[in-house]
């Protein structure tokens, strides 16, 4: 048996037995190629099995986000369901997302602060403060320090007042001003309360630290009138009465801003005795007209919401057109008085600038008023903002009244 087996399969000479140099022969090449081919087939088969398993896993387990096998240089990465957003998904961290969030937050606060009132407050304080400077040398570092203290404290109080008004008028603003953050839902009531409380505290703190009594009383009276104007508690919410509402705005915009901040600069900054100059008296009288106009005109675009919620403004009672032309005539009277006062100045440069400046403003106002479209709320709102621009322009002219 053994001889039969040996004869049926003759032995093949081994390279090792023959002493062949396998690293130079064809046998080594064939052996290596066969091994390489076998490894590639095995690798391909393994990947096919894994891919089939991945597809089957996805079909049977839809909850995980992804299991991905990537053929790269040396690694296979698997993204399992970890609950964290992938880099390509909308919720992933991105510098652009952070920047957009910051821009949206800034835009919401910008609208919440009612920027036209902020600009008006800053310009009025700067303008009146310049009236306290009698000569060029008075514009020293002490002047600018006192001016900065007054402007910052007043702007903090301004944001408190307009913010409180929005907190009290959320339902009305949903009709009249749906773009405001509280009315649109961008701010919650709690956020609004936090903002107005913070700015109120900062305003009084700064006024107290500065140590100027005219500044502190200006902030305190503004706080009292602004709160009484808006807050919805018994005996307050004075905005429901058209006359009382107008008196609140007149007291703050026309009297307190002109007199209190002038005295802040004159007594606290310069250390001079309190005395009201002729330009300050003119500014107070002119802004009394202007403040009444603003108080009346602000209700013209808001007639729908005021009528629904029972705010008996002059616009609701008299109609848009009548109140509009009352405002125009009041402003024209104010410009006429301003031209008269300017013509009486003893300085030629002051006479020329104030007379011509007020004449130009009066002409622009009249020309634009004749083209107003009362059927368009957008046109009326645009005209209201134009009134504020005239308000700003006046504060550029007031320091030149001498």
C-alpha positions in Angstrom: 0.0 0.0 0.0 2.7 2.3 0.9 4.4 1.7 -2.5 1.2 2.4 -4.4 0.7 5.7 -2.6 4.2 6.7 -3.3 3.9 5.8 -6.9 0.6 7.7 -7.4 1.9 11.1 -6.3 5.5 11.7 -7.3 7.3 14.2 -5.1 7.9 17.7 -6.4 11.3 19.0 -5.7 11.3 21.8 -3.1 13.1 25.0 -3.8 14.7 24.8 -0.4 16.0 21.3 -1.2 17.4 22.3 -4.5 19.1 25.4 -3.0 17.3 27.7 -5.5 17.5 31.3 -4.7 13.8 32.1 -4.2 14.2 35.8 -4.2 15.4 35.7 -7.7 13.2 33.0 -9.2 9.8 32.8 -10.8 8.4 30.7 -8.0 8.7 33.5 -5.5 6.9 35.9 -7.9 4.1 33.5 -8.4 3.8 32.9 -4.7 3.7 36.6 -3.9 1.2 37.4 -6.6 -1.1 34.6 -5.4 -0.8 35.9 -1.8 -1.5 39.5 -2.8 -4.5 38.4 -4.9 -5.8 36.4 -2.0 -5.5 39.3 0.4 -7.3 41.7 -2.0 -10.1 39.2 -2.5 -10.4 38.7 1.3 -10.3 42.4 1.9 -13.0 43.1 -0.8 -15.1 40.3 0.6 -14.8 41.7 4.1 -15.8 45.2 3.0 -18.8 43.8 1.0 -19.9 42.0 4.1 -19.6 45.1 6.3 -21.4 47.3 3.7 -24.2 44.8 3.5 -24.4 44.7 7.3 -24.4 48.5 7.4 -27.4 48.7 5.0 -29.2 46.0 6.9 -28.6 47.8 10.1 -30.0 51.0 8.7 -33.2 49.3 7.5 -33.8 47.6 10.8 -32.7 50.4 13.0 -33.9 53.8 11.7 -33.2 55.7 14.9 -29.4 56.3 14.7 -28.3 59.1 12.6 -25.7 57.4 10.5 -23.2 54.6 10.5 -20.7 55.4 7.7 -17.7 53.3 6.6 -15.3 55.4 4.7 -12.4 53.9 2.8 -9.6 56.3 3.4 -5.8 56.0 3.7 -5.7 53.9 6.9 -9.0 54.5 8.8 -12.6 53.6 8.8 -14.8 56.2 10.7 -18.1 55.4 12.2 -20.5 58.2 13.2 -22.9 56.6 15.6 -26.1 58.1 17.2 -24.5 60.2 19.9 -27.2 63.0 20.0 -24.7 65.6 19.0 -25.4 67.6 15.7 -23.2 66.7 12.8 -21.0 69.4 11.2 -23.2 69.5 8.1 -26.4 69.9 10.0 -28.2 73.2 10.8 -27.7 72.9 14.5 -24.0 72.5 14.3 -21.7 75.2 15.8 -20.6 77.6 13.2 -19.0 81.1 13.4 -21.7 82.3 10.9 -24.5 81.0 13.1 -23.0 82.8 16.1 -22.6 86.0 14.2 -26.2 85.8 12.9 -27.4 85.3 16.5 -25.5 88.3 17.7 -26.8 90.5 14.8 -30.4 89.4 15.6 -30.0 90.2 19.3 -28.5 93.6 18.5 -31.4 94.3 16.0 -34.0 93.4 18.6 -32.5 95.6 21.2 -32.2 98.4 18.6 -35.9 98.3 18.0 -36.7 97.9 21.7 -34.8 101.1 22.5 -36.8 103.2 20.0 -33.7 104.7 18.3 -35.5 107.9 17.2 -36.0 108.8 20.8 -32.5 107.9 21.7 -31.1 110.2 19.0 -33.4 113.0 20.0 -32.4 112.7 23.7 -28.7 112.7 22.9 -28.9 115.7 20.5 -31.0 117.8 22.8 -28.6 117.4 25.8 -25.6 118.1 23.6 -27.3 121.2 22.1 -28.4 122.6 25.4 -25.1 121.9 27.0 -23.3 123.9 24.3 -25.5 126.9 25.3 -23.7 126.9 28.7 -20.3 127.3 26.9 -19.8 131.1 26.5 -16.4 130.9 24.8 -14.3 128.4 22.9 -12.0 127.8 25.9 -15.1 126.5 27.8 -15.0 123.4 25.6 -12.4 121.7 27.8 -12.1 118.1 29.1 -14.3 119.0 32.1 -17.1 120.0 29.8 -16.9 116.8 27.8 -16.8 114.7 31.0 -19.9 116.4 32.4 -21.6 116.1 29.0 -20.9 112.4 28.8 -22.2 111.8 32.3 -25.4 113.6 31.4 -26.0 111.8 28.1 -25.3 108.3 29.3 -27.5 108.7 32.4 -30.3 110.2 30.3 -30.1 107.5 27.7 -30.4 104.8 30.4 -33.6 106.5 31.6 -34.9 106.9 28.1 -34.6 103.1 27.5 -36.4 102.5 30.8 -39.3 104.8 29.7 -39.8 103.5 26.2 -39.3 99.9 27.4 -42.0 100.3 30.1 -44.3 101.8 27.5 -43.9 98.6 25.4 -44.5 96.4 28.4 -47.7 98.2 29.0 -48.9 98.2 25.4 -48.1 94.7 24.1 -51.6 94.1 22.8 -51.9 97.5 21.3 -48.5 97.2 19.6 -49.5 93.9 18.1 -51.9 96.1 16.0 -49.9 99.3 15.7 -46.3 98.2 15.9 -46.0 94.5 15.4 -42.3 94.8 14.6 -41.4 95.6 18.2 -39.7 92.7 20.1 -42.4 92.3 22.8 -45.2 92.5 20.3 -43.6 90.1 17.9 -42.6 87.6 20.6 -38.8 88.0 20.2 -38.7 89.2 23.8 -40.7 87.6 26.6 -42.3 89.8 29.3 -39.6 88.6 31.7 -36.9 89.7 29.4 -38.5 93.1 29.0 -38.8 93.6 32.7 -35.2 92.6 33.2 -34.0 95.2 30.7 -36.1 98.1 31.9 -35.2 97.4 35.6 -31.5 97.1 34.8 -31.4 100.4 32.9 -33.4 102.2 35.5 -31.0 101.1 38.2 -28.0 102.1 36.1 -29.5 105.5 35.4 -30.1 106.4 39.0 -26.8 104.9 40.1 -24.9 107.1 37.6 -26.9 110.2 38.5 -26.1 109.6 42.2 -22.4 108.9 41.6 -21.9 112.1 39.5 -23.3 114.2 42.4 -25.1 116.8 40.2 -28.5 117.7 41.7 -29.9 119.2 38.4 -29.0 115.9 36.7 -30.5 113.7 39.5 -33.7 115.7 39.6 -34.0 115.5 35.8 -33.7 111.7 36.0 -36.2 111.5 38.9 -38.9 113.7 37.3 -38.5 111.8 34.0 -38.9 108.5 35.9 -42.1 109.7 37.6 -43.7 111.1 34.5 -42.6 108.3 32.3 -44.0 105.7 34.7 -47.2 107.5 35.3 -47.7 107.9 31.5 -47.5 104.2 30.7 -48.0 101.9 33.7 -51.5 100.4 33.9 -52.5 100.8 37.5 -55.3 102.9 39.1 -55.0 106.7 38.8 -52.0 106.3 36.5 -51.6 105.3 32.8 -52.0 109.0 31.9 -51.7 108.3 28.2 -55.4 107.4 28.2 -56.0 111.2 28.5 -54.9 113.1 25.4 -54.3 116.3 27.4 -52.4 114.7 30.3 -50.3 112.7 27.8 -49.3 115.8 25.9 -48.4 117.5 29.2 -46.1 114.7 30.2 -44.2 114.8 26.9 -44.0 118.6 27.0 -42.7 118.6 30.6 -39.9 116.1 29.8 -38.9 117.1 26.2 -39.4 120.9 26.5 -38.8 121.9 30.1 -36.7 119.3 31.9 -34.3 118.6 29.1 -33.7 122.3 28.4 -33.5 123.7 31.9 -32.2 120.8 34.0 -29.3 119.8 31.7 -28.3 123.4 31.1 -28.1 123.9 34.9 -26.2 120.7 35.2 -23.5 122.1 32.9 -23.6 125.6 34.3 -23.6 124.8 38.1 -22.0 121.4 38.4 -19.5 121.5 35.6 -18.6 125.2 35.4 -19.5 126.1 39.0 -21.4 129.2 38.0 -24.6 130.5 39.7 -27.9 129.3 38.3 -29.3 131.7 35.7 -31.2 131.1 32.5 -29.9 132.8 29.4 -31.9 134.1 26.5 -31.1 131.2 24.2 -32.2 128.7 26.8 -35.5 130.5 27.2 -36.0 130.4 23.4 -35.1 126.7 23.3 -37.6 126.0 26.0 -40.4 127.9 24.3 -39.7 126.5 20.8 -39.5 122.9 22.1 -42.8 123.3 24.0 -44.4 123.8 20.6 -42.4 120.9 19.1 -43.2 118.6 22.0 -46.9 119.2 21.7 -46.7 118.4 18.0 -44.8 115.1 18.7 -47.4 114.2 21.4 -50.3 114.8 18.9 -48.6 113.4 15.8 -47.4 110.1 17.4 -51.1 109.0 17.7 -52.0 109.6 14.0 -50.5 106.3 12.7 -51.8 104.4 15.7 -55.4 105.3 15.3 -56.6 101.7 14.7 -55.0 100.2 17.9 -56.0 103.2 20.0 -59.6 102.9 18.9 -59.8 99.2 19.6 -58.3 99.4 23.1 -60.1 102.6 24.2 -57.3 105.1 24.1 -59.1 108.4 23.6 -56.4 110.3 21.8 -57.0 113.5 19.9 -56.7 111.5 16.6 -59.5 109.1 17.7 -61.7 112.0 18.7 -61.0 114.5 15.9 -59.7 112.4 13.0 -56.4 112.1 11.3 -56.6 115.0 8.9 -57.7 117.5 11.5 -54.9 116.6 14.0 -52.4 116.5 11.2 -53.0 120.0 10.0 -53.1 121.3 13.6 -49.6 119.9 14.0 -48.4 121.5 10.8 -49.8 124.9 11.8 -48.2 124.7 15.3 -44.8 124.0 13.7 -45.2 126.8 11.2 -46.0 129.2 14.1 -42.9 128.0 16.0 -40.7 128.6 12.9 -42.2 132.1 12.4 -41.3 132.9 16.0 -37.8 131.5 15.5 -37.2 133.6 12.5 -38.3 136.7 14.5 -36.0 135.8 17.4 -33.1 135.1 15.0 -33.5 138.5 13.3 -33.0 140.2 16.7 -29.6 138.7 17.3 -26.7 141.2 17.7 -24.4 138.8 15.9 -24.6 138.8 12.1 -23.5 135.2 11.7 -26.2 134.1 14.2 -28.8 136.2 12.4 -28.1 134.8 9.0 -27.9 131.2 10.0 -30.9 131.1 12.3 -33.2 133.1 10.0 -32.3 131.2 6.8 -32.2 127.8 8.6 -35.7 128.1 10.1 -37.1 129.5 6.8 -35.7 126.5 4.9 -37.1 124.0 7.4 -40.5 125.7 7.3 -40.6 125.5 3.5 -39.6 121.8 3.4 -42.3 121.0 6.0 -45.0 122.8 4.1 -44.1 121.2 0.8 -44.1 117.7 2.2 -47.3 118.2 4.1 -49.2 119.1 1.0 -48.3 115.7 -0.6 -49.3 113.4 2.2 -51.5 110.4 1.4 -53.8 109.9 4.4 -55.0 106.5 3.0 -51.5 105.1 3.5 -50.4 104.2 7.0 -46.8 103.8 5.8 -46.9 107.4 4.4 -48.2 108.8 7.7 -45.6 106.9 9.7 -42.9 108.1 7.4 -44.1 111.7 7.9 -44.0 111.2 11.7 -40.3 110.2 11.4 -39.8 113.3 9.2 -41.1 115.3 12.2 -38.4 113.8 14.3 -35.8 114.7 11.7 -37.0 118.3 12.0 -36.7 117.9 15.7 -33.0 116.9 15.3 -32.3 119.8 12.9 -33.6 122.3 15.4 -31.1 121.1 18.0 -28.4 121.8 15.5 -29.6 125.4 15.2 -30.3 126.1 18.9 -26.6 126.5 19.9 -26.3 129.2 17.2 -29.0 131.3 18.7 -27.1 134.1 20.5 
